Amino acid sequence: MSRSAIKLHTPAGRKALDKMIHEAERKAQEQAAAKPARPGAKAAPAATAKPAAMGAGEIRIIGGQWRRTRLAVAQKPGLRPTPDRVRETLFNWLGQDLSNWKCVDAFSGTGALGFEAASRGAASVIMNEQDAELVQQLRRLQQRLDAKAVKVVRGDALSCLKTASGQDLVFLDPPFAQAELFEPAIQAAVAALNEGGFIYLEAPEAWTEERLLELGLELHRYLKAGAVHAHLLRKQ
């Protein structure tokens, strides 16, 4: 269509003209990019990609009073927060409402599990972490949420569990590379639980029902998500 044929007083005409102008600008940009740079001219700065984040970056609380709240977490190599989908499934298993429950998040890390429990009404949540930087991050998140039910402590997970008692739910998410931690942590968690209490265990492999029975536990629920084997265990 020639420009003389465009009727500018009509919507179709204005649209056609805009299209022609846009196409002319695009061709001009392509031609400019194809021309060799003049000697001595400065090259245009290249676009730089954002570095990939190390660690979680942020977590999202799935349910409860802080539902959909996004919380920044320390970005550390190897930090492995429980995925949103797995947490959602876990709390569906537990019945969503944790009012009056007493909980321990023994290897707290990002705090995803402990803050989720507090959001859903838990009466107390002990969040234990050994890494000093992560402890400070957890305390900042606690203050931001005004999470009065949450107590952040720094220390060894096994020692924390051995001093806890009368708990309804213990979260166990030890570093996958430290296989020697799993059985002692489970034993300490069993001792800390009320009768009928739950342990949520994340592990790099599935624990058999026979092995769990020897520790006084029954397998209540199980799922596999990627490299994570998630178990909800109940004290017999």
Residue frames as qw, qx, qy, qz and C-alpha x, y, z in Angstrom:
[[0.000, 0.890, 0.457, 0.000, 0.00, 0.00, 0.00],
 [0.402, 0.415, -0.040, 0.815, 1.39, 3.41, -0.99],
 [0.191, -0.303, -0.484, 0.798, 1.41, 6.20, 1.58],
 [0.221, 0.024, -0.196, -0.955, -0.78, 8.31, -0.71],
 [0.505, -0.248, -0.697, -0.445, -3.44, 5.58, -0.59],
 [0.343, -0.276, -0.761, 0.476, -3.63, 5.59, 3.22],
 [0.259, -0.705, -0.299, -0.589, -6.65, 7.40, 4.58],
 [0.286, 0.179, -0.622, 0.707, -5.35, 8.83, 7.85],
 [0.429, -0.263, 0.173, -0.847, -8.80, 9.86, 9.07],
 [0.880, -0.156, -0.288, -0.344, -9.83, 6.18, 9.40],
 [0.698, -0.554, 0.444, -0.093, -8.66, 3.75, 12.16],
 [0.928, 0.175, 0.258, 0.205, -7.48, 1.30, 9.50],
 [0.499, 0.781, -0.099, 0.361, -5.42, 4.02, 7.85],
 [0.255, -0.832, 0.407, -0.278, -3.73, 5.06, 11.09],
 [0.863, -0.300, 0.406, -0.010, -2.98, 1.42, 11.89],
 [0.849, 0.432, 0.134, 0.274, -1.42, 0.85, 8.45],
 [0.248, 0.864, -0.237, 0.367, 0.77, 3.93, 8.81],
 [0.546, -0.690, 0.436, -0.189, 1.98, 2.88, 12.25],
 [0.940, -0.019, 0.319, 0.117, 2.90, -0.50, 10.82],
 [0.672, 0.654, -0.009, 0.348, 4.91, 1.08, 7.99],
 [0.059, -0.875, 0.343, -0.336, 6.78, 3.39, 10.37],
 [0.758, -0.485, 0.426, -0.096, 7.59, 0.49, 12.71],
 [0.920, 0.229, 0.229, 0.221, 8.89, -1.60, 9.78],
 [0.449, 0.800, -0.143, 0.371, 11.07, 1.27, 8.53],
 [0.336, -0.799, 0.418, -0.270, 12.58, 1.75, 11.99],
 [0.898, -0.235, 0.372, 0.019, 13.30, -1.97, 12.28],
 [0.820, 0.470, 0.094, 0.314, 15.11, -2.05, 8.92],
 [0.160, 0.880, -0.260, 0.365, 17.16, 1.03, 9.85],
 [0.597, -0.647, 0.442, -0.170, 18.27, -0.63, 13.08],
 [0.941, 0.040, 0.304, 0.141, 19.26, -3.80, 11.23],
 [0.632, 0.685, -0.035, 0.362, 21.30, -1.84, 8.68],
 [0.126, -0.871, 0.352, -0.320, 23.05, 0.13, 11.42],
 [0.781, -0.451, 0.428, -0.067, 23.96, -3.04, 13.25],
 [0.912, 0.267, 0.225, 0.216, 25.37, -4.58, 10.08],
 [0.370, 0.872, -0.190, 0.258, 27.73, -1.65, 9.33],
 [0.758, -0.017, -0.356, 0.546, 31.35, -2.08, 10.48],
 [0.379, -0.849, -0.194, 0.311, 32.37, 0.22, 13.30],
 [0.345, 0.891, -0.163, 0.247, 34.40, 3.28, 12.44],
 [0.683, 0.151, -0.441, 0.562, 38.06, 3.15, 13.47],
 [0.154, 0.191, -0.431, 0.868, 38.41, 4.42, 17.02],
 [0.550, -0.399, -0.172, -0.713, 34.70, 4.25, 17.73],
 [0.264, -0.243, 0.793, -0.492, 33.70, 2.79, 21.10],
 [0.322, -0.175, -0.889, -0.275, 31.80, -0.43, 20.97],
 [0.582, -0.465, -0.092, -0.661, 28.36, -0.46, 22.49],
 [0.275, -0.362, 0.790, -0.411, 28.37, -2.12, 25.88],
 [0.436, -0.059, -0.860, -0.260, 27.31, -5.74, 25.73],
 [0.693, -0.465, -0.048, -0.549, 24.32, -6.84, 27.73],
 [0.114, 0.343, -0.866, 0.345, 25.41, -8.71, 30.80],
 [0.667, -0.332, -0.610, -0.271, 23.50, -11.64, 32.19],
 [0.519, -0.658, 0.291, -0.461, 22.63, -11.70, 35.84],
 [0.163, 0.351, -0.906, 0.169, 24.73, -14.20, 37.74],
 [0.668, -0.300, -0.633, -0.251, 22.91, -17.31, 38.80],
 [0.485, -0.649, 0.286, -0.511, 21.87, -17.19, 42.42],
 [0.379, 0.192, -0.871, 0.246, 23.53, -19.58, 44.82],
 [0.039, 0.176, 0.801, -0.571, 21.05, -21.25, 47.11],
 [0.160, 0.587, 0.787, -0.097, 17.36, -20.55, 47.43],
 [0.086, 0.302, 0.249, 0.916, 17.13, -16.76, 47.00],
 [0.438, -0.178, 0.215, -0.855, 13.66, -16.76, 48.52],
 [0.023, -0.207, -0.976, 0.066, 11.00, -19.04, 49.90],
 [0.413, -0.272, -0.256, -0.831, 7.23, -18.75, 49.68],
 [0.274, 0.020, 0.799, -0.535, 4.98, -19.64, 52.59],
 [0.130, -0.185, -0.855, -0.467, 2.23, -21.86, 51.24],
 [0.409, -0.589, -0.610, -0.338, -0.59, -21.52, 53.78],
 [0.476, -0.514, -0.511, 0.499, -1.80, -20.03, 57.04],
 [0.094, -0.901, -0.243, 0.347, -1.65, -16.44, 58.26],
 [0.146, -0.690, 0.398, 0.587, 1.43, -15.61, 56.14],
 [0.721, 0.357, 0.576, 0.148, 0.20, -17.37, 53.02],
 [0.587, 0.716, 0.201, 0.320, 1.98, -16.26, 49.82],
 [0.233, -0.938, 0.227, 0.122, 4.51, -14.23, 51.78],
 [0.815, 0.433, -0.207, 0.325, 7.90, -14.36, 50.09],
 [0.557, -0.800, 0.184, 0.126, 10.91, -14.35, 52.35],
 [0.474, 0.728, -0.480, 0.119, 14.49, -13.71, 51.27],
 [0.905, -0.396, 0.111, 0.105, 16.98, -16.30, 52.49],
 [0.287, -0.722, 0.531, 0.338, 20.75, -16.40, 52.62],
 [0.810, 0.533, -0.200, -0.141, 22.28, -17.51, 49.35],
 [0.393, -0.609, 0.689, 0.015, 24.74, -20.23, 50.26],
 [0.481, 0.331, -0.758, -0.292, 26.15, -23.09, 48.20],
 [0.273, -0.009, -0.952, 0.136, 24.48, -26.38, 49.04],
 [0.329, 0.131, 0.511, -0.784, 21.46, -24.84, 50.72],
 [0.194, -0.140, -0.867, -0.437, 18.48, -27.01, 49.79],
 [0.414, 0.020, 0.382, -0.826, 15.10, -25.65, 50.91],
 [0.372, 0.289, 0.878, -0.083, 12.14, -28.00, 50.80],
 [0.008, 0.172, 0.554, 0.814, 10.37, -27.30, 47.47],
 [0.424, -0.015, 0.136, -0.895, 7.00, -25.53, 47.57],
 [0.723, -0.010, -0.488, -0.489, 5.20, -28.52, 46.09],
 [0.560, -0.028, -0.786, 0.260, 6.64, -30.92, 48.67],
 [0.001, 0.011, 0.546, -0.837, 5.78, -28.58, 51.56],
 [0.558, -0.026, -0.104, -0.823, 2.25, -28.19, 50.26],
 [0.738, -0.037, -0.637, -0.219, 1.85, -31.98, 50.12],
 [0.372, 0.028, -0.752, 0.544, 3.34, -32.43, 53.59],
 [0.182, 0.040, 0.435, -0.881, 0.92, -30.00, 55.23],
 [0.687, -0.029, -0.349, -0.637, -1.97, -31.58, 53.36],
 [0.632, -0.022, -0.766, 0.115, -0.91, -34.86, 54.98],
 [0.233, -0.056, -0.644, 0.727, -0.83, -33.17, 58.38],
 [0.067, -0.687, -0.721, 0.062, -4.29, -31.64, 57.95],
 [0.187, 0.709, 0.195, 0.651, -3.32, -27.99, 57.29],
 [0.359, -0.808, 0.056, -0.464, -4.12, -26.65, 60.78],
 [0.650, 0.099, -0.599, 0.457, -1.34, -27.09, 63.35],
 [0.343, -0.708, 0.091, -0.611, -3.01, -25.11, 66.15],
 [0.691, -0.613, 0.288, -0.255, -1.45, -25.89, 69.56],
 [0.953, 0.153, -0.130, 0.224, 1.22, -28.17, 68.07],
 [0.392, -0.807, 0.381, 0.224, 4.76, -28.08, 69.42],
 [0.851, 0.509, 0.004, 0.132, 7.39, -28.44, 66.70],
 [0.477, -0.647, 0.398, 0.442, 11.14, -28.65, 66.24],
 [0.705, 0.703, -0.092, 0.031, 12.90, -27.82, 62.97],
 [0.796, -0.496, 0.184, 0.294, 16.21, -29.47, 63.83],
 [0.532, -0.071, 0.401, 0.742, 18.22, -28.66, 60.67],
 [0.236, 0.754, 0.398, -0.467, 16.45, -25.40, 59.94],
 [0.485, 0.184, 0.498, 0.695, 18.50, -24.01, 57.04],
 [0.003, -0.340, -0.322, -0.884, 16.23, -21.54, 55.25],
 [0.208, 0.133, 0.584, -0.773, 13.47, -21.99, 57.81],
 [0.406, -0.041, -0.546, -0.732, 10.93, -23.00, 55.16],
 [0.503, -0.295, -0.809, -0.072, 9.45, -25.80, 57.26],
 [0.287, -0.325, -0.609, 0.664, 9.50, -24.04, 60.62],
 [0.153, 0.182, 0.030, -0.971, 7.93, -20.82, 59.36],
 [0.448, -0.142, -0.651, -0.596, 5.31, -22.81, 57.48],
 [0.440, -0.355, -0.802, 0.196, 4.36, -24.59, 60.72],
 [0.130, -0.330, -0.399, 0.845, 4.17, -21.29, 62.61],
 [0.248, 0.032, -0.317, -0.915, 2.05, -19.77, 59.84],
 [0.546, -0.231, -0.689, -0.417, -0.43, -22.62, 60.29],
 [0.594, -0.628, -0.069, -0.498, -0.91, -21.99, 64.01],
 [0.759, -0.038, -0.549, 0.347, 1.78, -24.04, 65.78],
 [0.498, -0.854, -0.147, -0.019, 2.01, -23.01, 69.44],
 [0.375, -0.785, 0.420, 0.258, 5.80, -23.27, 69.47],
 [0.859, 0.483, -0.054, 0.160, 8.47, -23.86, 66.85],
 [0.524, -0.678, 0.372, 0.358, 12.10, -24.35, 67.84],
 [0.721, 0.684, -0.080, 0.070, 14.25, -23.59, 64.81],
 [0.669, -0.578, 0.353, 0.308, 17.75, -24.95, 65.27],
 [0.706, 0.681, -0.075, 0.179, 20.64, -24.14, 62.93],
 [0.782, -0.375, 0.050, 0.496, 24.40, -24.44, 63.30],
 [0.498, 0.361, 0.213, 0.759, 25.52, -21.97, 60.61],
 [0.201, -0.476, -0.331, 0.790, 25.90, -18.50, 62.16],
 [0.086, 0.095, -0.343, -0.931, 24.92, -16.61, 58.97],
 [0.345, -0.338, -0.758, -0.439, 21.77, -18.66, 58.56],
 [0.324, -0.510, -0.669, 0.433, 20.88, -18.14, 62.23],
 [0.059, -0.357, -0.088, 0.928, 21.04, -14.36, 61.72],
 [0.237, -0.063, -0.573, -0.782, 18.88, -14.65, 58.60],
 [0.364, -0.430, -0.823, -0.075, 16.30, -16.72, 60.48],
 [0.238, -0.504, -0.497, 0.665, 16.15, -14.14, 63.25],
 [0.073, 0.202, -0.188, -0.958, 15.59, -11.35, 60.74],
 [0.343, -0.224, -0.721, -0.559, 12.74, -13.29, 59.18],
 [0.345, -0.468, -0.763, 0.281, 11.29, -13.98, 62.62],
 [0.104, -0.430, -0.260, 0.858, 11.31, -10.26, 63.41],
 [0.165, 0.042, -0.451, -0.876, 9.84, -9.33, 60.04],
 [0.439, -0.318, -0.745, -0.389, 6.91, -11.69, 60.57],
 [0.390, -0.427, 0.401, -0.711, 6.63, -10.94, 64.28],
 [0.773, -0.047, -0.606, -0.183, 6.58, -14.72, 64.70],
 [0.405, -0.613, 0.444, -0.514, 6.17, -14.95, 68.47],
 [0.958, -0.153, 0.152, -0.188, 5.79, -18.74, 68.45],
 [0.831, 0.432, -0.228, 0.267, 9.22, -19.16, 66.82],
 [0.518, -0.784, 0.308, 0.147, 12.42, -19.54, 68.83],
 [0.717, 0.614, -0.296, 0.144, 15.64, -19.51, 66.80],
 [0.665, -0.655, 0.343, 0.102, 18.61, -21.24, 68.41],
 [0.498, 0.677, -0.541, -0.030, 22.12, -21.92, 67.23],
 [0.498, -0.473, 0.707, -0.169, 23.62, -25.31, 67.93],
 [0.055, 0.187, -0.954, -0.228, 24.01, -28.96, 67.10],
 [0.628, -0.134, -0.381, -0.665, 20.79, -30.62, 65.93],
 [0.659, -0.158, -0.732, 0.073, 21.24, -33.77, 68.03],
 [0.231, -0.082, -0.573, 0.782, 21.85, -31.73, 71.18],
 [0.359, -0.070, -0.026, -0.931, 18.75, -29.66, 70.44],
 [0.699, -0.152, -0.543, -0.440, 16.60, -32.76, 70.04],
 [0.563, -0.111, -0.741, 0.348, 17.96, -34.34, 73.22],
 [0.061, -0.109, -0.466, 0.876, 16.85, -31.30, 75.23],
 [0.477, -0.062, -0.222, -0.848, 13.40, -31.17, 73.62],
 [0.041, 0.161, 0.969, -0.185, 10.45, -33.19, 74.90],
 [0.283, 0.553, 0.627, -0.470, 6.71, -33.37, 74.48],
 [0.130, 0.376, -0.404, -0.824, 6.88, -32.45, 70.79],
 [0.715, 0.407, 0.431, -0.370, 4.12, -33.16, 68.27],
 [0.762, 0.632, 0.092, 0.104, 6.19, -32.76, 65.11],
 [0.472, -0.622, 0.396, 0.483, 9.91, -32.87, 64.32],
 [0.658, 0.741, -0.095, -0.092, 11.32, -31.81, 60.95],
 [0.664, -0.438, 0.480, 0.369, 14.50, -33.64, 59.97],
 [0.669, 0.741, 0.018, 0.052, 16.37, -32.47, 56.88],
 [0.615, -0.586, 0.331, 0.410, 20.05, -33.31, 57.52],
 [0.218, 0.699, -0.515, -0.447, 22.73, -32.56, 54.90],
 [0.947, 0.238, -0.048, -0.212, 22.48, -35.39, 52.39],
 [0.553, 0.582, -0.556, 0.216, 26.28, -35.76, 52.32],
 [0.120, -0.418, 0.735, -0.520, 26.35, -36.63, 56.04],
 [0.698, -0.137, -0.608, -0.353, 24.71, -40.06, 55.99],
 [0.445, -0.047, -0.763, 0.466, 25.97, -40.82, 59.49],
 [0.159, -0.083, 0.327, -0.928, 23.62, -38.16, 60.92],
 [0.537, -0.190, -0.452, -0.687, 20.35, -39.71, 59.84],
 [0.655, -0.300, -0.693, -0.011, 19.87, -42.61, 62.25],
 [0.344, -0.206, -0.542, 0.739, 21.05, -40.74, 65.39],
 [0.192, -0.044, -0.019, -0.980, 18.82, -37.80, 64.42],
 [0.602, -0.258, -0.548, -0.519, 15.81, -40.07, 63.98],
 [0.585, -0.272, -0.702, 0.302, 16.46, -41.76, 67.33],
 [0.172, -0.142, -0.367, 0.903, 16.75, -38.39, 69.09],
 [0.350, -0.125, -0.246, -0.895, 13.58, -37.17, 67.38],
 [0.608, -0.306, -0.700, -0.217, 11.63, -40.26, 68.48],
 [0.454, -0.284, -0.616, 0.577, 12.67, -39.59, 72.08],
 [0.014, -0.083, -0.134, 0.987, 11.53, -35.96, 71.79],
 [0.373, -0.211, -0.522, -0.738, 8.03, -36.86, 70.49],
 [0.608, -0.066, 0.451, -0.650, 4.75, -37.38, 72.24],
 [0.422, 0.122, 0.896, 0.061, 3.11, -40.74, 71.60],
 [0.460, 0.673, 0.578, 0.030, 1.56, -40.59, 68.14],
 [0.005, -0.840, 0.145, 0.523, 3.73, -37.62, 67.17],
 [0.786, 0.597, 0.137, 0.088, 5.15, -37.15, 63.68],
 [0.436, -0.515, 0.408, 0.614, 8.59, -36.93, 62.10],
 [0.650, 0.750, 0.038, -0.117, 8.99, -35.42, 58.66],
 [0.627, -0.429, 0.490, 0.428, 12.18, -36.83, 57.14],
 [0.603, 0.759, -0.179, -0.168, 13.91, -35.76, 53.93],
 [0.662, -0.416, 0.573, 0.244, 16.60, -38.16, 52.77],
 [0.234, 0.549, -0.598, -0.535, 18.59, -39.05, 49.64],
 [0.299, 0.036, -0.926, -0.228, 17.06, -42.55, 49.71],
 [0.692, -0.380, -0.251, -0.559, 13.84, -44.25, 50.79],
 [0.184, -0.326, 0.812, -0.447, 13.77, -45.75, 54.29],
 [0.448, -0.141, -0.833, -0.292, 12.10, -49.15, 54.38],
 [0.647, -0.533, -0.112, -0.533, 9.18, -49.87, 56.66],
 [0.892, -0.211, -0.348, 0.195, 11.16, -52.66, 58.34],
 [0.505, 0.201, -0.302, 0.783, 14.03, -50.33, 59.18],
 [0.222, -0.484, 0.049, -0.845, 11.64, -47.70, 60.52],
 [0.794, -0.443, -0.306, -0.282, 9.78, -50.24, 62.68],
 [0.764, -0.073, -0.407, 0.496, 13.05, -51.04, 64.42],
 [0.216, 0.191, -0.226, 0.930, 13.22, -47.37, 65.42],
 [0.031, 0.452, 0.706, -0.545, 9.67, -47.35, 66.74],
 [0.255, 0.430, -0.092, -0.861, 8.13, -45.63, 63.72],
 [0.564, 0.425, 0.704, 0.071, 5.54, -46.40, 61.09],
 [0.164, -0.018, 0.446, 0.880, 5.58, -44.97, 57.58],
 [0.291, 0.574, 0.534, -0.548, 2.49, -42.77, 57.35],
 [0.570, 0.797, 0.132, -0.149, 3.08, -41.13, 53.95],
 [0.574, -0.328, 0.463, 0.590, 5.86, -41.05, 51.33],
 [0.597, 0.787, 0.140, -0.061, 6.73, -39.29, 48.09],
 [0.651, -0.168, 0.307, 0.673, 9.74, -38.83, 45.85],
 [0.298, 0.941, 0.130, -0.097, 10.44, -35.46, 44.23],
 [0.385, 0.808, -0.426, 0.132, 13.62, -35.38, 42.20],
 [0.498, 0.320, -0.717, 0.369, 16.50, -36.41, 44.45],
 [0.277, -0.300, 0.529, -0.744, 14.42, -35.93, 47.61],
 [0.466, -0.282, -0.832, -0.106, 12.68, -38.81, 49.37],
 [0.296, -0.368, 0.253, -0.844, 10.06, -37.30, 51.69],
 [0.450, -0.239, -0.858, 0.068, 8.71, -39.43, 54.55],
 [0.451, -0.503, 0.169, -0.717, 6.02, -38.64, 57.09],
 [0.489, 0.022, -0.843, 0.223, 6.61, -41.01, 60.02],
 [0.575, -0.593, -0.046, -0.562, 4.48, -41.62, 63.08],
 [0.019, -0.388, 0.815, -0.430, 5.69, -42.70, 66.52],
 [0.583, -0.224, -0.748, -0.225, 4.12, -45.99, 67.57]]
